[in-house]
Amino acid sequence: MPDEINIVFSSHRIEFLASISDWMQQSDLIILEEAPNEMFKKMLKEEISIKEYLEEELFEFPEFSYRFYKILQELYKSGKEILQIEP
């Protein structure tokens, strides 16, 4: 893939997760627009569960967030770098 940057904005709707996942699979680096949380890497590494991670923060869309973080765990396992950046 040539060097390029894709910026993807999406609503927090479960039906968009498949498309979002496809975009992220094509990327080496995934940057999330969310405040950094020290538990995030532990969740990606499955040292803590997604449920435990979600309990640490207040998420407006818990079902979307759970499924989204499940996708992120799989992407992390496949070697993708995933960062949180303060909005």
Residue pairs with C-beta under 8 A, 6 or more apart in sequence:
1 26
6 23
6 26
6 27
8 20
8 23
10 16
10 19
10 20
12 60
12 61
12 64
12 65
13 64
14 63
14 64
14 67
17 64
17 67
17 68
17 71
20 68
20 71
21 71
21 75
24 30
24 71
24 72
24 75
24 80
25 75
25 78
27 80
28 80
28 81
29 80
29 81
29 82
29 83
30 72
30 75
30 80
30 81
30 82
30 83
31 82
31 83
31 84
31 85
32 82
32 83
32 84
32 85
33 85
33 87
34 84
34 85
34 87
35 84
35 86
35 87
36 84
36 85
36 86
37 53
37 56
37 57
37 84
39 48
39 52
39 53
39 56
40 53
40 84
42 48
42 53
43 49
43 50
43 52
43 53
43 69
43 73
44 72
44 73
44 76
44 82
45 76
46 73
50 66
50 69
50 70
50 73
51 66
53 69
54 62
54 65
54 66
54 69
59 65
72 82
75 82
76 82
